[in-house]
Amino acid sequence: MPADKPNIVIIYTDDLGYGDLGCTGSEEAKTPHLDRMAEEGVRFTHWYSNSPVCSPSRAALLTGRTPMRAGVANILGGKRGTPGLPADEKTLAALLKPHGYSTALFGKWHLGVADEHRPNAHGFDEFYGFLAGCVDYYSHIFYWGIGGGVDPVHDLWHNDEEVWENGEYITERISERAVDFIHGAGDDPFCLYVSYNAPHYPMHAPQKYVDRFPDLPWDRQIMAAMVAAVDDGVGDICQALRDAGIDDDTLIFFSSDNGPSRETRNWLDGTEDPYYGGTAGIFRGHKFSLFDGGIRMPALMRYPARVPGGQVCDGVGAMMDVLPTCLEAAGIDLPDDRVIDGESVLSMVSEGAPSPHEQLCWENGNQLAVREGDWKLVLNGRLTGDSADEVHLSDLADDPGERVNLAESEPALVKRLSADVQAWYDEAREAHESRSA
């Protein structure tokens, strides 16, 4: 029988594309631990982020709400004092704490730097990591945005205390902290959020990981090395769960916040060409894009006590579904005054039920997108190095790469889906503006 309250481990990566793992089709990646998780659990083939960029994606994951309704519509800065996730938003950690869960976050937060918006103020008993969107992997200094009125700032913390660990590779430190937490967890259930910044720029990896890929060109080599460091950490976390005898009663979810980066800053050598290190596999698009390459994510779940292993699940799910799925697994109801947008997918993976979503909608900048069944409509889609039609309709069953535009042959469908996503956006924007007033 499964435990009444399973342990929950959420492992989140940064700018990892759908095609950057062995279990999702890469012939270059070496990810044996994640591949094992896929074999023993569920590999989702139609799992989506709620945004193609960092902060909004993380807000949806932790609150179960779409980004604008969670109050985080855009990428947040790293300057000290920067506000973030509103104080009245309830994260998964905050919802689990009253039910006996200990909670911890190790790694990237990116949901606010001001004291009242930090992880400890949002339900996490312990926090080790950084508050901004990215840091140097060895000095832990936040450089993004310099030249625009933002100075470099050191960004490594244990709870509210700044800590200095110059020279320590942050991916390994995140894994080590997660393993230590599991070893010291005791008998109470826990919620552990392991939030790697890899493989987000700057492209840094110790030589021991780089040496595993001697035959790859530099961009693919450093990308594979950074992902391998994450995979080793996942292996250590899973081994710690096995050593503690709690792996069967632990729900593990693994995914990425958005698709692979094409930003020129990834090169580190002044190259102004778009970066090609990460890959979305067959999908068109990338980080910042609402084509599937920017939002369809590698996603794995393992929960042996309740979810049969060896599954490949084609049901549609999204990051906002993680919170209600975890709550259902723990037998915990949402507070009466809490309204979320996500739906539990537990029955989808444990009983073969269909997806709980008739439609999924997205927004980013002036882009809008909606998926209904196999139909996907993208308005003002953004691409790097490729032209996109202002209105693009795809049948994902026949064209998962969204390369054939059916808009002219399906005008009635385009009109209806356009109206649906615009109505969704207007409601979400009104909710966002009302809480910001």
N, C-alpha and C positions, 0 to 999 in steps of 0.2 A: 504494500500500500504506500502511495506517496505521502510525504510529510504534509501536515496541514498547512504549513507555511514554508514553501521552498526557498532556498537561497536564490538570489538573483544576481547574475553577473552580466553587465552590458559592456561590450568591448566595441569601441567606436574609433575608426581611423579617419584620416583627413586627406582628402583629394585622392583617394584610392579608386581607380576605375573598375568597371565591371569586369574587364578582362585582365586584371592584374594578379589573379590567383591561379594556382594550378587547377583547383576544382571548378573554376569558371572558364577554363579553356586556354590559359596561358601555357605556351610551350617553353617559356623562358623562366618563369617564376619557380622558386623552390619553396613551397609552403606546406610541408608535410603535416604540420599540426592542424592547420586550418582545413586541409584536405581530409584529415581524419575526423574532424568535427563534422564536416559535410557528410562523410560516410556513416557516421554514427547518429546523425541527427537529420535535420531538414535543410536542404538547399533551395532557397526561393529563386525563381527565375523572373518573377514580375514584382519585385519589391522596389518601392520608390522612396526617395527622400522627399520631404515636403518643400524643399527649396534647393536650388543649385549652388548655394553658397553657405558658408559656415554657420554664423550665429543663428539665422532663422531655422536652419535644419536642426540645430541642437535644442532650440527652444521647443520645437514640435516634438522631438524625441522625449524630452523630460517632462513636458506638460500635457501631452496628448491633444494639443490644440494646433490648429494651423498657425503659421508664424505671425500674421497680423493680429489674429485674435489672442495670441499669447503676448502681444506687445513688443515683438522683436521682428520688425519687417526688413531690416537691413543689417549689413555687416557692422559690428560694433568696433569702436576704436580701442586702443590700449593705453591711452593717456590716463594717468592716475586721476581718479575722481569720475571717470566715465560711467554714466548710468547704464542700466541694462534691464534684465528680466524684472518686471514690476514686482514689488514686494507682495502683492496679493495673489500672484501666481503660485500654484501649488505644484512642486515637482514630484516625481515619483518617490524620491527620498522623503519628502515632507509628508506624503500620504502614507508611507509605510511605517514611519517612526512611531506613531501612536499605537501601532499593532505589534510592538516588540522588536522591530527590526533595528539593528545597528547599520549605519550608512557611511559610505566613504566614496570619495572621488579622488582618483589619482590621474593627473595629466591636465589636459586642456579644458578650460572653462568657457571663455569667450562669450559670456553672458553678462558682462558688467564688471567694472573695476572698483567702483565706489563701495564703501564698507557694507551698505545695506543691500547691495546686489551681489555679494560674493557667495560662494558655495555654502559656507557655514550659516549664512542667513537664509538659505533655501533648503534646509533639511539635512545637510551633510554633517555628520558628527566629526568626520576627519577629512581634511583636504590637503593634498600635496600636489603641487603643480604650478601652472601659470594661468594668469587671468586674461591675457590678451589673445590675439588670434594666432600668433606664431612667435617663436623665439629661436635664436641661435641654439643649435643642439648641444653646444659645449659651454658657452658662456652664459646662456639663458637670458640674453639681452633681446629686447623687442626693438627691432629696427624699422618695421613697416611704417610708412607714412612720413619718414624724415624728409625734410625739405619743404614740408607743407605745414610747418608750425609745430611739429611733433618731434621732440628730442628722443634719442635712444634712452631706454629705461630698463633697468634690471627687473626681471619678472619671474621669480621663483619663490614659492611660499609654502610653509607648513602651517595650516590654518591661517591665522592673521599675522604670523611672524615671517618676516623676510629671511630666507636662508640662502647661503652662498655655497655653491658646489661646483666651482669652476673646473672645467675639464671632464666632468662626468657626462656621459652620453645620455640625454634625457629619456630616450626610448627605453634604455636598460633600467634607468632609475624608476620609471613608471612601473615596469614589470616587477622589479624587486619590491617596491612598496606594496603592490597588489598581493604578491606572494606572502609577504610578512603579515599583511592584514588577515589573510585566510588562515595562516598558522595560528594567529592569536584570537581568532573569532569566538572561540568558546561554543557553547551550546545554543545560543540565541541565533535566530535567522538573520541574515544580513543581505544588504543591497550594495553591491560593489560596482561602481561605474569607472571603467578603465578607459580613459580617453586619450589615445595616442595622437600626437601631432604629426606623426609620419603617415604618408610620405609627402607632407606639405613642405614647400621650400622654407629655409635654404636646404639644398640637397647635400646632406651630411651623413656619412656612415663610417664606422670604424673599418680599418683595412681588413679585419678578419671576415667581415661580411662581403666586402667588395671582392675579396679573393675567391669567393664561391662562384663568381660569374666572369671568368677570365676571357671568355670569347664574345661577350656582348659589347656593343659600342657604348661610349661613356654614359650617355643619357639613360639608356636602358639598364646599364650596369648599376649605376648609383640608385636608380629606382628599385631594381630587384634587391639590392643590398638593404635598402631601408625597409622594404617589405619583409625581407628575411629576418631582420631584427625584431619586427613586430611578431612574426610567426614564432620565433623562439620564445618570446615573452608569453604568447598564448599557450605554447606548450608547457611552460613553467607554471602558468596559472592552472591549467587543466591537471597537471601532475600534483599540484598542491591540493586540489579538490579530491583527487583520488587518494592521496596520502592521508587526508583527513576523513576519508570514508563517506564523503558527502556528495560525490559527483552525480549519483543517480537522482538525488533530490535537489539538484541545482539546475535552474533554468539559465542557460547561457544564450545570449543573443549577440551576434557579431554583424557589423555593417560599416558603412562609410558615410560621411556627411554629404558628399556630392561627388560629381565625376572628376576625371583627371584634369589637372591644370594645363593650360596652354600658355601661361604667362611667361614672357621672355626672361623674367627675373630668375627663373629656375636654372638657367644655364650657368650663372656665376662667372662667366668669362666675357661678358659684354656682347655675346651673340644676341642679335635682335630678331632672330627667327622665332616663331612660336615653338614652345617646348614639346617634344615628342616622347618623353620618357614614360609617361603613363598611357594606358589605353582603355577605351570603353568597349573593346571587342568589336562586335559587329554593329554597335549602335552609333548613330550619328550624334555629334554634339560633345560637350565638355563642360567643365565648371563654368558657371554663369549662363548656361544654355538650358532652355526648357525642352529641347529635343532629348530623347531618352538617354543619350550619352552623358547628359548633365545630371539626370535625376534617377535613372534606373540603377540600382545599387547591387553589388554583391551582398548577399545576406544569408546568414546561417543561424539556425536555432538547434539547441540540444537540450533535451529535458527527458532523460530515459524513463523516469517514473511515470510519465503520462503521455509522452509523444513517441510513437514508433520511429525507429531510426531507418536510415537508408532511403529517405524520401527525397524526391524532387517535386517541389510544390509549384504549380503553375498559377495558383490563385493570386489575385492582386492584393497587395498590402502596402502599408506606408509607415514611416517612422512614428507618426502619431498613434499608431496601433500598439506600440510596444507597451505604453503605460497601462491601457486597459487589459492587455493580455497578461501582464504581470499581476495586476490586481485580481483578475479572475483566477489565475493559478494559485494565488494566496488566499482566495476566498474572502476578499475584502471589497466592500461596496464603496463607490464614490460617495463623499458627503452629499447631502441633499442639495446643497447650494452650489455644487460644482458641476459645470457643464463642459464637456469635452467634445472634440470632433472625431477622435479615433474610435475604432471598434476592436474588440478582442478578436484575434485570429486563432485562439486556442482550439476551437472546434474545427477550424479549417485544417489544422495540422494533426489533430488527434482523432478526428472522426471523418475526415474527408469532406467536410461541409464546403459550400461555395464561398467565394469571397464575400465579405460583408459590405462591399462597396459597389454601388451602381455607377457612381461617377467619382473621379478624383480630379481636383482642380489645383492649378498652380499660378503664381504670379512672381515676376521678378523684373523690376524696372518697368519698361513698357511691354514686356512679354506677358502673354496669358496662354495657358494650355489646359486642356481637359481630356481625360480618357474616359470612355464609356464602352465597356466590353472590349472589342478589338479595335475600336475607332479611337484615333488620337488626333486632336486638332491643336495646332500651334499657331498663335497669332504674333506677328512681329518677332519671329524666332531669331535668336542670336547664334552666329557661328563664326569661327575663326578660320580664315583661309578657304571659305566656301560660301557661296551665295545662298540665301534662304528666301523663299517666297514670303510675302507679307501674310498670306493665309495658306497654311499647309495642312492638308488632311491625309492621314495615313490609315491603312488597314494593317494593323500590326501582325495579324495572323499570316498574311501573305508577304508583308514588307516590314519586318521588325526593325530594319535600319532606317525607316522613315525617308526613303530616297525617291519614292514615287508619289507625286502630289495628285490626289484624287479630288481636289476641291471643285474643279470645274464640272466634273461628272456627277457630283453629289451636292448640288446647291442647297437643297432643302435641309439636308443634314448639317451642312456648314452653318446655315442660318440658325438652326435650332441650338446647336452646340455653342455657337458664338454668343447667343443670348443667354444660355445657361451659365457660361463661364463669366460673362460680364455681370450677371446678377449676383453670382457668388462673390466676385471681386468687390462689387459695390457694397454688399453687406459686410464683408470683412473689413474693408477700408473704413466704413462708418463705425464699426465696433472699435477699430484701432484708434481712430481720431477722437472718439468719445472718451476713451480711457486716457488719452494723452492730453485732453483739454484741462 
